[in-house]
Amino acid sequence: MQSSQEGSLPQITASTDDHLNVEADLLKTIMDVSSTAIVLLNPQGQILYANPASELVLGIKLNDILSRTYDAPQWKNTSLDGGPWREEDQPFNVILKTKQPVTDIRHAIEDSKGTKKYLSINGSPVFNEAGEIRSLVFLITDITENVLKQKALEDSEAKYRTITELSLSMVYDLEIATGVNHWAGAIYEITGYTPEEYNAIGYEAWMVLIHPEDKEKTIQQFDESMANKTKFSCEYRYRRKDGNYVYIEDNGIFLYDQDGVAYRMFGAMINRTDQIEANLALKESESRLLMSLDAVKMGIWSWDIERRIIYWSPQTYEIYGLDPNLEEITIESYLKLNNEDDLKKVSEEVQRLKEDPTRSGYIIQHRIFHKDGSTRWVESRGNLLRDKDGNPFRLMGTILDVTDAKIAEEALRTSDERFRAFYQFSTEAFLIFDENSLRAKDSNFAFQNLFGYAPEDTKNLKIRSLLTPDSLQKIREKIADHSSDSIEILCKRKNGEVFPALISIKRFKYKQSNSIAYSIFDLSPLKEVEELRQINSEIREKNKLIEKQKIELEMAFENLKRTQEQLVQSEKLAALGQLIAGIAHEINNPIGAVKASNQNMMDWQKRYGIASQLFREAILNVPREEQVILKTILSNLDQPIEFYTGKEERFRKKKNKEILIQYGCSLQDADEFAEAWVELGIGELEDRYLPLFRSHYLRVFLDYLELEIQFRRNTRSIQLAVDRVSKIMYALKNFSHFDSTGKKIKASLQETIETVLTIYQNQLKRGITLIKNYDEVPPIDCYPDDLLHVWTNLIYNSLQAMSFTGKLVITIKDCGEEVLVSLQDSGPGINPDIRSKIFEPFFTTKPPGEGSGLGLDIVNKIVKRHAGRIELTSKPGETIFLIYLPKGN
């Protein structure tokens, strides 16, 4: 799971928050009722919100969408032509770079079933008051059908150009209004003109070249065909460039506009000069038959039963992808070209035809194997011929490629199933009424759950039973005005409870009758949003109090500096003066932690609204068993958060992963969920929690629980930081010795170290690789407040030595009677000449004003106070402080 705390966010004033919350409420309402996919992302690419229409447009479940980032590999993004989708072309990167909206950026993805979808994206940045991008909004439209149609059109045009170039006919396209003619095909072979010369000839000049004796008849045939809206076919003599006439057969059609007026004329001219008049009619008939079969991709076949000879027409060979000049069809080769299961059905159909004299033919659809390796669907028609004795001697018929129709049929079925799935499983309530009787015809689960009706109650519902009188009047006015805008009304549940709702109305055909669909959105949760605003207001007040305390600390610090000259009269007071010059970073550390936690709370506030809304919607749609589990988890979040050692964390993740795999999760999901559960710090994955991992809304629940944990950790960090300021003042007062009258208590070393790491979270995120190797060590007798000072000094010194970029390794090791804590950094190392002096009071290598020289001296005294010892090893690139502490008194 990705962290929501990356980067530093600008502070937002109270007035800005109110404006943003109102803006978010309005945007949320619009996005939920929109039929266009609307997705909201933060500048890091994490998807913060996706409206219900996103499932249909993207073909991905809503919780899967919310679990992904913009550039997640699961999207399988490509360009429209199937190539890589370059980062500089992606709308998310374009907006971040230009800070400008983008429109109609197209690309392709694969949905959850592996089907390619083509999308058009419009996007816009949303800015905060500082002019920085706060979020990005994208509107996504499914353009798959348009893209596929465009590709089909391009393929069709390419085939047309190829056919006309290879054809022995002259193909023309005449614009009747302008008289402009476009020619292609065998222009030179028929007319003697080059294509360039002939394309310059207009319609009038073309008519002049028709033989005078044939012109009137030809024009009359054109006129009759145009008037009757039929195809034309005429014969005439046509003059070539050399003056000789050739016999032309001209076949074509007219295209008509919506008023029935012809505006274009398509045709093909064929040279029939070499054919004798006696065979002209026969040849013409055969040509038309071949053209018709070719146009519909229909083939002819014949099977001589006695001689076992098969005849295929060229179109039949083409359907199978075979070359008639290279491959001869036999009974054996034909059997290999058909799907085994379908071949059995065809054989049974032929056998029934042979055995039943009353039958003469059959029609059946079956699968064949194309030469290119694909499987295609064909419709085969067969007719059986019998001799005078009734014995079958020949089977003949046609074959037609119906693959496209089958694909379209399957796409329609899939689309209908997708609609039903969206309709039934949508969290938005839908109710369908008959427009005339105003009786309900259908409702989805969300409606039944919202209003408290059972599915069988739907048919008895009337619209007036669901609304207050005033709301019913509003609905009637909206229907009468044919308005498509959403309106806010009051609805009534079955138990009589009234609640506010936002409703949209749409007329459409449903089960062959005029119907009205109602989309109903419950506005009750908005009250909870108001409560959230109140909580946010309290958080801001606490932040102001913390800021006030910070100012008071800074004033105290300034007072200490002003009294420095008076304190130098004695050696100890002079040492205190030196300490004051370098103590600034000691005080700024907890103040920085307060700021970082405050910024984290601002980020939490922005995410929590959407996450909590999704959580509330989801929890209403899950079984009671899952609701009980979630309530148990939420109640346990008030318990102290568990911190694991590196070894223990890995062990728990591995154990949880094994449990989830045994429970039926996929390997990928098990790895993801096991890691998420450990990061929540709830404890072991007990059997009572397992039913939750079958939930459709699991990722929504985990995101919400992560935010709840984050809230508790940040408030705890603020409290610890304030306490830390008091500890710093205590260390300043007692820098030369420590009170030995205090009593040791049991405390966890891991917990004290994790507290300091939490305070330095922002510094660690700059460029530090943190590695934790913790043994399972029970709590030891110690002064935990003093140990906090030890870890603070050593960790911060390491960070400074590495210039906040490098590797920090923290190890806790059980050594029997002692516990070893080592801190290893990748800094430049400590010069051997000064290693013996680093624990001396006031010794520092930092410039004046940046260090007091007391940090390591205090660390040394605290370790000795625990009856422990501290050791040092250092070389360029590796410095290790080793602290040995006894376990008991």
Secondary structure, DSSP 8 states (H G I E B T S, - for coil): ---S--S------HHHHHHHHHHHHHHHHHHHH-SSEEEEE-TTSBEEEE-THHHHHH-S-HHHHHTSBTT-GGG--B-TTSS---GGGSHHHHHHHH-S-EEEEEEEEE-TTS-EEEEEEEEEEEE-TTS-EEEEEEEEEE-HHHHHHHHHHHHHHHHHHHHHHH-SSEEEEEETTTTEEEEEESHHHHHS--HHHHHT--HHHHHHTB-HHHHHHHHHHHHHHHHHT--EEEEEEEE-TTS-EEEEEEEEEEEE-TTS-EEEEEEEEEE-TTS-HHHHHHHHHHHHHHHHHHHTTEEEEEEETTTTEEEE-HHHHHHHT--TTT----HHHHHHTB-HHHHHHHHHHHHHHHH-TT--EEEEEEEEE-TTS-EEEEEEEEEEEE-TTS-EEEEEEEEEE-HHHHHHHHHHHHHHHHHHHHHHH-SSEEEEEETTT-BEEEE-HHHHHHHT--GGGGGG-BGGGGB-HHHHHHHHHHHHTT----EEEEEE-TTS-EEEEEEEEEEEEETTEEEEEEEEEE-THHHHHHHHHHHHHHHHHHHHHHHHHHHHHHHHHHHHHHTHHHHTTSHHHHHHHHHHHH-HHHHHHHHHHHHHHHHHHHHHHHHHHHHHHHHHHHHTTS-HHHHHHHHHHHHHTTS------HHHHHHHHHHHHHHHHHTT--HHHHHHHHHHHHHHT--S--GGGGGGGG-TTHHHHHHHHHHHHHHHHHHHHHHHHHHHHHHHHHHHHTTT---S-S--EEE-HHHHHHHHHHHTHHHHHHHEEEEEEE-----EEE-HHHHHHHHHHHHHHHHHHTTT-EEEEEEEEEETTEEEEEEEE-S----GGGGGGTTSTT---S-TTT--S-HHHHHHHHHHHTT-EEEEEEETTEEEEEEEEES--
